[in-house]
Amino acid sequence: MARGAVVCLALLVASLTCSVAGKPPNILFILADDMGRWAMGASHNTEIITPHLDKLTAEGIRFRSAYSNTPVCSASRASYFTGRMPSQHGVHDWIAGGNGCDGHGINYTESETFYTDVLAKNGYTCGISGKYHLGNQPVPQHSFDHWFVHQSGGGDYNNPPMVRDGKCVNVEGE
Protein backbone atom coordinates (compact mmCIF):
# COMPACT_ATOMS: atom_id res chain seq x y z
CA MET A 1 0.00 0.00 0.00
CA ALA A 2 1.27 3.46 -0.81
CA ARG A 3 2.87 5.41 2.03
CA GLY A 4 0.39 8.21 1.45
CA ALA A 5 -2.39 5.85 2.41
CA VAL A 6 -1.12 5.98 6.00
CA VAL A 7 -2.89 9.32 6.38
CA CYS A 8 -6.02 7.80 4.87
CA LEU A 9 -5.87 4.82 7.19
CA ALA A 10 -5.37 7.08 10.21
CA LEU A 11 -8.49 9.01 9.21
CA LEU A 12 -10.43 5.79 8.75
CA VAL A 13 -9.30 4.28 12.06
CA ALA A 14 -10.11 7.50 13.90
CA SER A 15 -13.55 7.65 12.34
CA LEU A 16 -14.34 4.02 13.08
CA THR A 17 -13.33 4.34 16.72
CA CYS A 18 -15.70 7.29 17.01
CA SER A 19 -18.66 5.37 15.63
CA VAL A 20 -21.99 5.37 17.39
CA ALA A 21 -24.01 2.17 17.83
CA GLY A 22 -21.65 0.23 15.58
CA LYS A 23 -22.23 2.48 12.58
CA PRO A 24 -19.29 4.35 11.11
CA PRO A 25 -19.82 8.11 11.02
CA ASN A 26 -20.50 10.14 7.92
CA ILE A 27 -17.41 11.90 6.63
CA LEU A 28 -17.72 15.17 4.73
CA PHE A 29 -14.47 16.63 3.44
CA ILE A 30 -14.70 20.11 1.97
CA LEU A 31 -11.77 21.50 0.02
CA ALA A 32 -12.07 24.97 -1.46
CA ASP A 33 -9.57 26.53 -3.84
CA ASP A 34 -8.24 29.94 -2.94
CA MET A 35 -10.15 30.18 0.35
CA GLY A 36 -8.16 31.47 3.27
CA ARG A 37 -8.87 29.85 6.64
CA TRP A 38 -10.16 33.23 7.81
CA ALA A 39 -12.84 33.36 5.08
CA MET A 40 -15.86 32.13 7.06
CA GLY A 41 -17.85 33.13 10.09
CA ALA A 42 -16.46 30.25 12.16
CA SER A 43 -13.10 32.04 11.99
CA HIS A 44 -14.68 35.16 13.53
CA ASN A 45 -15.00 36.93 10.19
CA THR A 46 -18.01 39.24 10.41
CA GLU A 47 -17.89 40.31 6.75
CA ILE A 48 -18.44 36.86 5.25
CA ILE A 49 -21.71 35.14 6.10
CA THR A 50 -21.35 31.34 6.00
CA PRO A 51 -24.01 29.82 8.30
CA HIS A 52 -23.83 26.30 6.82
CA LEU A 53 -20.04 26.09 7.00
CA ASP A 54 -20.19 27.55 10.51
CA LYS A 55 -22.62 24.83 11.62
CA LEU A 56 -20.51 22.06 10.05
CA THR A 57 -17.45 23.51 11.76
CA ALA A 58 -19.20 23.65 15.15
CA GLU A 59 -20.52 20.08 14.94
CA GLY A 60 -17.63 18.35 13.19
CA ILE A 61 -13.87 18.18 13.17
CA ARG A 62 -11.94 21.15 11.92
CA PHE A 63 -8.38 20.70 10.71
CA ARG A 64 -6.78 23.86 12.10
CA SER A 65 -3.28 22.89 11.03
CA ALA A 66 -4.03 21.74 7.48
CA TYR A 67 -1.13 22.49 5.20
CA SER A 68 -1.00 22.80 1.46
CA ASN A 69 2.43 21.80 0.24
CA THR A 70 2.04 23.72 -3.02
CA PRO A 71 0.19 26.88 -4.10
CA VAL A 72 -1.21 25.11 -7.18
CA CYS A 73 -4.71 23.62 -7.18
CA SER A 74 -4.15 20.31 -9.00
CA ALA A 75 -1.00 19.42 -7.09
CA SER A 76 -2.43 20.33 -3.68
CA ARG A 77 -5.66 18.43 -4.39
CA ALA A 78 -3.68 15.31 -5.35
CA SER A 79 -1.72 15.69 -2.11
CA TYR A 80 -4.86 15.92 0.03
CA PHE A 81 -6.38 12.89 -1.69
CA THR A 82 -3.22 10.75 -1.45
CA GLY A 83 -1.38 12.05 1.60
CA ARG A 84 1.72 12.40 -0.57
CA MET A 85 3.88 15.26 -1.81
CA PRO A 86 3.88 16.30 -5.50
CA SER A 87 7.30 14.73 -5.98
CA GLN A 88 5.73 11.42 -4.93
CA HIS A 89 2.38 11.48 -6.77
CA GLY A 90 3.71 13.26 -9.85
CA VAL A 91 1.24 16.15 -10.19
CA HIS A 92 3.43 19.25 -9.92
CA ASP A 93 1.40 21.99 -11.54
CA TRP A 94 -2.00 23.14 -12.78
CA ILE A 95 -3.19 20.60 -15.33
CA ALA A 96 -3.67 22.25 -18.72
CA GLY A 97 -4.50 19.21 -20.85
CA GLY A 98 -5.84 15.70 -20.58
CA ASN A 99 -9.09 16.73 -18.94
CA GLY A 100 -11.07 14.48 -21.28
CA CYS A 101 -13.97 16.45 -22.66
CA ASP A 102 -11.91 17.17 -25.76
CA GLY A 103 -11.45 13.42 -26.32
CA HIS A 104 -7.95 13.33 -24.84
CA GLY A 105 -8.26 12.15 -21.25
CA ILE A 106 -5.25 11.37 -19.09
CA ASN A 107 -5.68 9.92 -15.60
CA TYR A 108 -2.73 11.58 -13.88
CA THR A 109 -3.27 9.74 -10.58
CA GLU A 110 -4.11 6.27 -11.88
CA SER A 111 -1.35 4.55 -9.90
CA GLU A 112 -2.14 6.36 -6.64
CA THR A 113 -4.31 5.33 -3.69
CA PHE A 114 -6.78 8.02 -2.62
CA TYR A 115 -8.37 8.07 0.82
CA THR A 116 -11.66 7.50 -1.01
CA ASP A 117 -10.32 4.15 -2.26
CA VAL A 118 -9.61 3.13 1.33
CA LEU A 119 -12.99 4.33 2.54
CA ALA A 120 -14.84 2.52 -0.26
CA LYS A 121 -13.05 -0.74 0.58
CA ASN A 122 -14.40 -0.33 4.10
CA GLY A 123 -18.04 0.07 3.10
CA TYR A 124 -18.32 3.81 2.49
CA THR A 125 -20.13 5.34 -0.47
CA CYS A 126 -18.03 8.19 -1.81
CA GLY A 127 -19.12 11.14 -3.92
CA ILE A 128 -17.53 14.23 -5.36
CA SER A 129 -19.19 17.42 -6.55
CA GLY A 130 -17.21 20.35 -7.87
CA LYS A 131 -13.62 20.64 -8.94
CA TYR A 132 -11.60 17.44 -9.45
CA HIS A 133 -9.09 18.63 -12.07
CA LEU A 134 -6.77 15.62 -11.94
CA GLY A 135 -7.39 14.49 -15.51
CA ASN A 136 -9.89 12.51 -17.55
CA GLN A 137 -12.90 14.11 -15.90
CA PRO A 138 -15.57 12.14 -17.85
CA VAL A 139 -14.48 8.90 -16.15
CA PRO A 140 -15.27 8.43 -12.42
CA GLN A 141 -12.07 7.53 -10.59
CA HIS A 142 -10.80 6.46 -7.18
CA SER A 143 -13.95 4.73 -5.94
CA PHE A 144 -16.27 7.71 -6.31
CA ASP A 145 -19.85 6.47 -6.76
CA HIS A 146 -21.27 9.97 -7.34
CA TRP A 147 -19.31 11.98 -9.93
CA PHE A 148 -20.37 15.54 -10.75
CA VAL A 149 -17.24 17.55 -11.58
CA HIS A 150 -16.03 20.52 -13.60
CA GLN A 151 -14.91 19.66 -17.11
CA SER A 152 -11.49 21.19 -16.52
CA GLY A 153 -9.70 23.35 -13.97
CA GLY A 154 -12.46 25.85 -13.59
CA GLY A 155 -15.26 27.59 -15.32
CA ASP A 156 -18.04 30.05 -15.00
CA TYR A 157 -19.90 30.01 -11.68
CA ASN A 158 -23.13 30.55 -13.59
CA ASN A 159 -24.03 27.76 -16.02
CA PRO A 160 -20.77 25.87 -15.40
CA PRO A 161 -19.28 23.32 -17.79
CA MET A 162 -19.62 20.06 -15.84
CA VAL A 163 -19.42 16.28 -16.22
CA ARG A 164 -22.51 14.36 -15.13
CA ASP A 165 -22.81 10.58 -15.56
CA GLY A 166 -19.82 10.53 -17.90
CA LYS A 167 -21.18 13.24 -20.20
CA CYS A 168 -19.76 16.70 -20.68
CA VAL A 169 -22.61 19.19 -20.22
CA ASN A 170 -23.22 22.86 -19.51
CA VAL A 171 -25.43 23.05 -16.47
CA GLU A 172 -27.87 25.93 -16.48
CA GLY A 173 -28.65 27.70 -13.25
CA GLU A 174 -26.75 25.39 -10.90
Secondary structure by P-SEA (a helix, b strand, c coil): ccccaaaaaaaaaaaaaacccccccbbbbbbbccccccccccccccccccaaaaaaaaacccccccccccccaaaaaaaaacccccccccccccccccccccccccccccccccaaaaaaaabbbbbbcccccccccccccccccbbbbccccccccccccccccccccccccc
